[in-house]
Amino acid sequence: MKNILITGGSGLIGQKITQLLEEKDYAVAWLSRSSKKRKSFVWDINSQTIDPEAMEWADAVIHLAGAGVADQRWTAERKQEILQSRTKSTALLHQAIEKSEAKPTTFISASAVGYYGFNTGTKLVDENSTAGTDFLAQVVIAWENEVKKIESLHLRTVMLRIGIVLDADGGALAEMLKPPVAAPLGSGDQWMSWIHIDDLAKMFVFALEKTTLQGVYNAVGPNPSTNQQLTKEAADAKGKTYLGIGVPGFVLKLVLGEMAAMVLGGNRVSCQKIQKAGFQFDYFELSEALKDIFKH
């Protein structure tokens, strides 16, 4: 494999994966709404159009595209956007691969630990655990079902169920540390299955290169933390004031609406399957990950 096509390449994760692949001498192109960005092929999810040359060029596809689940309040319209940005983009890729004569051999798709539901308590869940029934779980189920259609085209297909990504430039940490004082959410006892962004990018490349990998793997680190622990250690690492009194659940519900369930609940997710496949983490402990993230 030489040519890697990435959807969602301009996002935090996409940029990290692109950088890592190019360091390893892969040729990387993005699927984008505009061809002005780096090497790109144009697609439009809403009109279901895609440059037919994209799949002819690609040896493998890394699919990251999808509207951010925590970027805006969940109106009915936003919920449709969250769902369709994933299902319609994957359906378009399926259509393009099916029509292509020179098909990619490998398809690596993002997924999410939201599959297991908003709150699985203290139970350690793995890839065989039951799916949740809430909104995000239904989104992930529909998304993975579209990916399975691509798998039926006889491509090696891997889905990585991503947890909370820790990165200095955005995502969960930036939101947690945005207020003047850092404080846990709700009780603070809910589990947060985190992964350092460098480990996540490395895992996508591992999935690309290890040709025996197939199916679903959890993309989380080995040591989940509680919300309280993550907030306190992140505040300490950043040099920010920490207040041990949690933001009450009813306040979060007033501010966030239905989305509050996502931050008040939590999942304790196992990464044993990807470790058994041979993946080695650089960041096992939360303190190590945060020290690296805030070293600059």
N, C-alpha and C positions, 0 to 999 in steps of 0.2 A: 504494500500500500504506500502510495506516494502523495496522492491528491486528496485532501480532506476538506469537505464542504461543511460549513457550520451555519446553523440558523441561530439567531439571537447572539451573534458574534460580538456585537458592540456592548453587550451587558458586562457586568463585573466578572461573571464566571467565564463567559465567552472570550473576553480579552485575555484572561489568565491562561485558558487552554490554548488560544492562538499563539501566545508568547512561548509557551512550553513546547508546542509542536514545531514552531519555527526554529527554536533552539536545537531541535532534533532533526532539522533539515527536511521536514515535511513541507509541501506546498499547500498553503491554506487559502481558501476563498470563503467569503460569506455570502449567504443568501440575504439580500437586502432590498428595501423598497427603492433604493437609488444605487446606481452603479458608480457613484462618485466616491464612495468609501472604498479604500484599498482595492484588492482584487475582489470583485463581486459579480454575482449573477442576480438578476432582478426577479423578484416575485411579488405578487399581490394576493394576500390571503383572502381578502374580501371578494375580489373578482375571480379568485381561483385560477390565476395565471402564473406561469413560471417559465423562465427561459429553458427551452428543451435541452440546451447545451450543458446545463448544470449537471445533470445525472450522467451524461456522456463523459464529462470531465472527471467526476468524483469516483475515487476508489472506495471511499467510506463517507458516511454522513454522521455528524454529531448534531442532534436536534435539541436546542435549548429554548426555542421561541415560546413565549407565553406572557400575557399581561401579569404584572406584579400583583400578588394577592393582598399585599398590605399597603399598596400605594394610595388607594382611595377608599372612601366609605362604600360599603356593599349595597348600593341601590340595585333594583332589579336589572337595570341596564348594565351596571358594572359586573354583576354576577354572570350575565350572558357573555360579556366580553372576556371575563376570566376563563369561562368554559370554552367558548368558540375559538379564542386565540390558540388554544391547545388542540382541540379536536379538528378544526378546519385546516390548520396548518399541517397537521399530521396526515389528514386525508389528501391534501394537495401533494404532499411528498409521496404518498402511496401511489397516487395517480401518475405522477411523473416517473417514478421508478418502474411502474408496470408498463408504461409506454416506451421506456428507454431500451435500446438494443444492448448497449454496453452498460449493464447495471452495476451499481456499487456492490461490493461483497459484504459490507458490514454497516449496520445501523445502530448507533448508540444514542439512546434517548434519555433526557432528563425525566424524572418522575418526582414524587414527593412522599415523605412519611405521613403526610395528610391522609394517605390511603387508609391508615389504621383508625382514623377518627380523631376528633378534637381532644379527647381525654381518655387515655387507657390506664390512668392511675400509676401505680408502682410496678405493675406487671411488665416484664421484659418481653417485648414483641419482636418477632422475626418475620422473614419473608412469607412464612406459611400462616401467619396469624390472620384472623378474620378482618375483613374490611369494615370500616365505619359506615355510618348511615347519614352523616351530616353533609352539608353542602360541599366542603372541600374533598371529602372522601368520594362523593359522587363525581366530582370533577376529575379526580385522579383515576377512578375506575373507567370513566368514559375515554380519557386520554390514553390509558394503557390498552384499552380495547382497540383503539385506532392503530396503535403501534403493533399490536398482534396481527393486524391485517398486512402490515409490511413484512412481518416475520413469515407470513404464509407465502410470500414471493420467493422464499428460500434464501433470504439473507440472514447471516448471523446477526441476531438482534439481542441487545442488552439494554435493560432499563435500570437506571440508578435512582432509587428513591432517596432524594436529598433531604437532609435535616436542616438545622439552622446554621447558615454559613457565616463564619466569623471572618471579618475582613476590615481593614482600617478605613477603607474608602466608601463604605456604604453598607446596606443591609441591616441586619438586626442590631448590631453593636451601635451603629450611628444613631438609630432610633432610641435605643435604651439610654444612651448618654446625652441625648439632646436636651432634656430638661435641665434647669440650673442645679438641681440636686438629684442624684440617682436613687431610685427606690424600687423595691420589688413590686411585682404586679399581683394584686389579690393576696392570697396567703403566702406566695413565694415558694410554696412547697411543690409546685408542678414541675415535672421533669422537662428538660430541654436537651434534646439530642443534637449536639453541635458538631461541626467539622471545620477545621481551618481551611480557608479557601485554597491554599497551596496543596493540601492533601486531596481536596476535591478535584482540582485540575489534574493532579497526578493520577487520580483514580480513573478519570475519563480516558487518559492516555493508556493506562494499564488495560482498561476494557477494550480499547482499540487494538492493542498489540497482542494481548493474550488470546489467541484464537480459540481456546477451549471454553472461554467464557460465553455463556448464553443464558438469557432469562433475566430474572429480577434480583437485584442486590441492593441492600441498604447502604446509602452513602452517608454514614455518620461515623463519628469517632468512637474509640473504645470506652470512653468514660463520660456518659451523660451527666449533667449537673442539674441541680434545682435552679429555678429562676432566681431565688434569693442568692445562691452561691455565685451564679454567673454575673448577676448585677453587682454584687459586692466586689468580686475579684476584678471585674472590668473597670469599676470606678477606681479601685486602688491602683490598677495598672495605668490608668489614664491620669491619675492625680486629681480625681473629682470627688466632691463630698458625697458620702453615702448616708442615706437615712434608712434605718432598719424597719420603719413603719411602712407597710405595704399600701399601695394605692388601692382603695376599696373597689371591689368588683362592680358596685352599682355606679360608681363614677366612670369606670372604664366603659360600662354599657351605655351610659349617657353620651360619652364622647365618641365611642367607636361603633355603637349600634351592634348589629349581629356579629361583626368582626371581633368583638370582645371575647367571644367564646374561644377564639383561636389563641389568644394570649393568656386566658385564665386556665385553659386546659393544657395538657402536655402529654408527651410520649417518651417512654424509656425504651429505646430501640437498639437492637443487637446488630453489630457489624461482623459477627463471627463468620458468616458465609463468605464475605469478600476476603477476610483474613485467611480462611482455609484455602481459598483459591490462590493465595500467594501474595496478596497486597500487603505492603508494609507502610504503616503510618509514620510520619515524621513527628506528629504532635499527638501524644497519648494523653497528656494531662492538660487541663484547662489553663493552669498557671503558665505552662510552657507556650501554649498557643497565644495567650494574651501578652506575654513578655515579648514574643516575636512581633505581634501586630502593633504594639505601641512603642517599639524600640526607636522609631524615627522621631 
